């Protein structure tokens, strides 16, 4: 289902748009969520500010965090969609900060990840979206994927061409897109195309193992 305002492209919720687009708002939200702003009224006249200003600011920061989690999830759905059968999505693990749905975890990692398994071949695939991982930027989006059989990585550098970026340490590919501009929303066509190419590589790995 298309989100409100998505006719011309993907649009963030207003709190997330403000956080990513305004350095001063971003700094204030980060400080509040990190509990780095102690508020200690020194006289009775300042206690009204606790309720009207400080708590309201804390509420707005928490709303930004939750709506960020919602938006990065919506981005994932808009770009990756899913993997076809016989792949099955694994349930999120609340004890694992990488796959947990906890908004605080999604905020800390700046990404949303879904894991899929192919039980018949003991394969796992992670598909993810990073949003603003390198700081505030309305157009700073990266997608990535990996494939594992148990503890063994199934991808190698030669599997994808540039602009896909190979991470030798993590054995994964990432695709960083800053070409899109946020005006009436983000045009996700380039990222969707990159995701489809990744799915072809995933399919080829399955087919090669089935032979």
N, C-alpha and C positions, 0 to 999 in steps of 0.2 A: 504494500500500500504506500502510495506516495505521501511524503510528509507535507505539512502545510507550508506553502511557499516554495515547494520543490519543482514547480512547473518549469522554472528557468534554471534549475540547478539545486544542488544540495545546500540547505541553509541551516546554520547553527541556531540553537536557542539563544535568545538575546543575552543571557548572562555569560554564555560561553563565547559569543561573538565579542562582547566587551572585554572579557578576560584575555582572549588571544590578540585582540586588536589594540588594547590600550595598556602601555607599560605601567602606568601608575596604578590602574585597577589590578593588574596582574601582581604587582608587588604587594599591595594591600591584602589581596586574597591569600597569597602565599604565606604572608606573615600571620594572618589570622588562623589559617588552617594548621600552621606549624606551631600555634600557641606561643608565638614569639613577641606578642604585644601584651605585656602585663598592664592591666587597667586598675589603678588603685586610687580612688577618690580621696582627696585630702581634706575636704570640708563638706558639710551637709548639702550645700548648694549644688555640688557636682553629682549627687546620687541620681538625679533625674537623667543625667547623661548616660548612666549605666543602662537604664532601660531604653531610652529613646535612641541612643547613638551606638553604644558599644554592642549591646545584644542584637540590635538590628543589623549592624555590620557583620556580626558573627553568623546570623541567620542567612544573610545574603551570600557570605562565603561558602557556607555549607550547601546552599542551593546551587551555587556555581559548580561545586564538586559533583553533586548528584547529576546535574544536567550535563556536565562533561561526560560522565559515564554513559548517560543515555545517548548523547550525540556520537561518541566513538562507537557505540554498539550499532546505531543507525548507519554510520559510515561503513562498518563491516558488512552489514546486510546489503547496502547499496552497491558495494564493490565486489564482494566475494559471492554473495548469495548463499551457496551451499556446495557440497560435493554430492554427485549423484550416487544412487545405489550402485554397488553393494556397500559403499562407505556409510558408516553410522557415526553420528555425532556422539561423543562421550559426554556424560554429565559433568558440569563444573565441579571442581573439588574446593570446598570452602576452606580447607587447610592449606591449599596451594595458592600463594599470592599471584602466580602467573595465570591460572585459570579461574580463580575466584571471581564472583560477580560483585564482591564488596566494592562500593564506590571509592573507598579510600585506597584500595589496591589498584583499581583502574586509574585513579588520579596519580598515584605514586609512579606507576610503570608507564603512564602515558600511552597505553595501548589496550586494545581489546583482542583477545585470542579465542579461537575455537579449535578444538582438537577432534579429529576424526580417526576412526580405526577401521581396518579391513581385517577382520578376525581370521579369515581363511588363510591369509598370508602373514599374519602377525605384524602388520604395518600400522604405523601411526603418522598422521600428518597434522602439523600445526599451521593454521592460516591466521594472520593477524594484520591489524591496522595500527600504526602509530599516528598520534595527532599532536603536533606541536612539541615533539620530543626534544628539540633543540632550542626551546624557548617559545615565546609567544609569536605566532604567525598564523594568519587565517588560511594560508595556502600550503603550510608545511605538513604534508601527509606522506607517509611511507607505508608500503605494504610489504609483507614478507611471508616466506613459507619454508618448511623443512620436512623431511621424510626420514623416518627411522624404522628399523627392524630390530626391536629390542634395544640394545646399546649401540647398534651399528648404524651410522649415517648412510643414507642411500643416495644422497646428492653429491655431485662433484662439480668443480669449477666449469667444466666443459658443457654442462647441461643447459646453461642459459647464456645468451649473448648480452652485451651491454645494450641498454643502460642498466640492466639488472646487475647488482653488486654482490659479489661472492664474499662471504665471511668465513675465512678458513678456520678460525678458532671455533665458531659455533656451528659450522657446517650448514649454513643456511643462505638463502638468497633474499636480498632486499631491493625494493624498487622505490626510489625517492623521486617524488613529483612536486616541483615548485613552478611548473609552467602555467598551471591554471591560475586564474585571477578571481578573487572573491568580489563580485559586484552584485549581480542578481542571484548569486549563489555559485557553488562550485560545479563546473562541468567535469564529471567523473569519467568521461569516455576513455581518456588515456589510461586511467587506473583500472577500469573494467577490462580494457583490452589486455593490459599486462596480466591481470588476474586470470584471464582465459588462457593465455600462453602458459602460465604456471600450471593450470589444470591439465593442459596437454602433456606437460612433462611428468606430472603425477600419473596420468593415465599410461604414459609410455613405460614408466617404472613398473607399474602393475602388470602390463602386458608382457614385458620382458621376463618377469618372474614367473608368469604363467606358462611360458614356453617350456 
